[in-house]
């Protein structure tokens, strides 16, 4: 469903600020894979997601989504393949519009839109059922302005909007990092339910090693722009933070320095 092949990306080439962000990155995801991505600052995690989304062109390599080579496609032409949730809860929703209006926009994404603005009874009923999955009481607040919601509620709504029209690939860029632990846990639970129910192929960057181990069927660790660990199946099920740190140090020859990722 997603294949990243030997991708390179360097910023500020030929200057004192030159930085190689992706260094021969290769990763292949089968349909339904839920891959958590961990790594220190500057490892290339968000750069990888931006490369997949087409935020900027890569220097070399290839990106294929569901058999379609999207390497040369600009961001807006890749949007029909991709759902994305960002770290900032304020991104991804229209604050001055109602919850149901935001969901209606997401449902019409990529389709021809007419002048009709009112929702049908069937759409309202559908949205209520979808919101129940989040377990945040939003199904009773369909006409509330999104700007009145908490950060966690907005992030959960963004997740729902990103997956409403099943994307080929779902990109989650530290989507719980700005939330308090209790709310983050709720959003992660909702993520598991939505991804599982729709068998969505998902890449989830997290700053938390425990979350990376707990969620998904596969874990990859990045360092210096490429993948140094790829753990799945039984090995992932038995993994601990200590074992993950040990494997990182063994493969990279250096200590993992992010206390935030280790301590969660």
N, C-alpha and C positions, 0 to 999 in steps of 0.2 A: 504493500500500500504506500510506503514511503521508502525511497532509496536515495541516500546521500553518498556520492562517490567521489572520493579524493578531492574534496573541496578546500580551496585556499582563499583566505581573505586577509589583506593587510591594509591597515589604515595609515594615512599620512605618509605614503611612500616617498622615500628620498628626503625626508626631513628628520630633525632630531627627535621628533615625536613618533617615528615609525613604530608600529605595533602589529605583529602578526597575531591575529585573533583566531583564525582557523588554519591549521597546519596539516593538510592532507586528511581532513576529517572524512570518515566513511562510517555509515550506519544504515542498517536495513531493518525496517519494521514490517512484520506480516500483518495482515488484516486482523484487527482486534487486539493487537499488542498494546499494553498500557505500560509505558516505559518511564520510570522516574530517572531524573538526571541530577547528579550531585557534582560538586567541584568547588574549589576555592575561588576567590575573586580573581577575575581575569582569565579564568580557565577556558572561556569561550562559549558558555552555556547560552546566554541571551543572544550572542552573535549567531549561534547555530539556528535558533528559532527565527531570528530576523532573516537569515539566509533562506530558510524554508518558506517564509511568508513573502519574500521578495521585497523587503524594505529597501535593500540596495543590491546591486549586482555583485556576484562573487567574481574573484579574479580568474579562477579556473575550477574545473570539476563539473559535476552534473547533479541535478536534483530532479527526481522523477516521482510523481504522485499518481498512483493507480494507473501506471503504464504511460502516463503523459509526461513528456520532458518539459518541465516548466522553467528550466534554467534561464532562458532568455525572456520569460514573461514578466512584465511589470507587476507591482503589488496588486493593483486593482483587477487585473486579469486572473490572478491566482485566488482572489477572494472567494470564488465560488467553490473552491476545493477545501477551504480552510476555515475553521472556527478558532477564535483566539480570545483568551482572557488574560489581561495584563495585571501587573502587581498593584497598580493604583485603582482602588474601587470606584473612583470618579470617572475612569475611562471605560467606555463601552456601553454607557446608557445615556439617554437624553434626560437631564435633570428636570426640565420644565414640562415634560410629558408624563402622562399617567403610566402606571404599570402595564395595563392592558394595551395601551398605545405603543409602548416600547416592544412588547411581545408581538404585536401586529406587524411592526416594521421588520422584526427579525423573521417572521413567518413569510413575508413577501420578498425577502432578500433574493436577488437574482431573478425575480419574476417581473413581468410587466405590471405596472401599477396604474390603476385608473384614478378617477377623482373621488371615488367613494371613500369616506373616512370612518363611517360608523361600523362597529363590529357586529357580526351576525351572532345570533344566540348560540349557534354551534361553536363559534370561535371562543365566545365567553366561557362556555362550559369546558372546552378543551383547555383553555388557559388556567381555569380553576383547578382542574385535575393535575396539570403539570406543576403548578405552584405548590400543591400538597406534598409533592416529593421532597421539596426543600425543608419542610417541617419548620417553617418560620412564621406561619400565620398569614402569609401574603395573599392566600387565596380569598381572604375576606376583605382585602384592601385594593381590589383591582383598579379603582378610580383614584387612588392616592398618587400624588406627584412623586416621582422617583427621588427628587431632591430632598424629600422629607425622610427617606429611609436611612438606616444606619449603614456604615461601611460594609458590614458583613452581609446585610440584606441586599445591598446593591451588587456586591460581588457574586452572591448566589444567583441573583436575577441575571447578571451578565453571563454567568455560566449556562443558565437555561437558554438565554437568547443565542449563545454561540453554538448550541447543540440542537436547537429547535428544528432546523432543516439539516438533517444528519450530514455533517461535513466528512470529507474523505480523511482529513487529519485534524485532530484537536490539539492546539498548542496552549499550554498553561504555563505562563511565565511568572513563577513564584506568586501564584494568585492568592495565597493566604498569608504572605509575609507581612502585610500591613495590618493584619487583624489580631485581636487579642486571642490567647490560646483557646478559650472556650468556643468562640465564634469560628476560629480557624478549623477546629475539629469538626464543627457542624458542616462547614463548607466542604471539607475533605470527604466527609461521609456522603454528602449529596453528590460529590464528584464521582465517588465509587459507584453509587447507585445508577447515575445517569450513564456513565461510561459502560458499566456492565450491562444495563438493560438494552443499550443500543449497539453494543459491541463496537465501540468507537476506537479507532486507532489513535493513540494519545501519547504525546510527549509532555511530561510534567517536570519542569524545573522546580526544585525545592532547595531551600537553604537549611533544611533540617534532615539530618541523617536518619533519625528515627522514622520520620514520615516517608522517606525514600525507601526504607526497608519494609515498612508496614504496607504500603500501597503499591498497586500494580503487580504485574507478573514478571517484570524484568527491571534491573537497575543498571545504569551505566554511569561511570565516573569519568569526568573530563579533566585534563590537565594540559596546559600549554597548547590549547587549540586542537586536541585530538582525544580520542577515547582510549583510556588505559585499562579500564575494567568493564566487563560486560557479564553480569551475573543474573541467572534465571533459574526457574524451576526449583528443585529440591534445595539447591545450594542457596538460593535467595531466601527460601522459607526458613532456613536454619541460621541465617546471617545475624550477627550482632554488630553494634557500632564498633566495638573493640576489634572484631575480626575484619571489618571493613577498613578501619584505620591501618591495621597490620598489612592488609593486602595492598593498600595505597602506597605505604612506605616501601614495601617489597618491590612493587612494580616501578615506582617513580624515583626511588632512591632519596626521597626527602620526606619531611614530616608534613602532615596536613595541619595548616595553621589557623583555620577558621573555627574559633571557639563557638560562634553562633550555630554553625552547622553541627558541631559535636554535641553541644549541650542542649540544643533545641529550646 
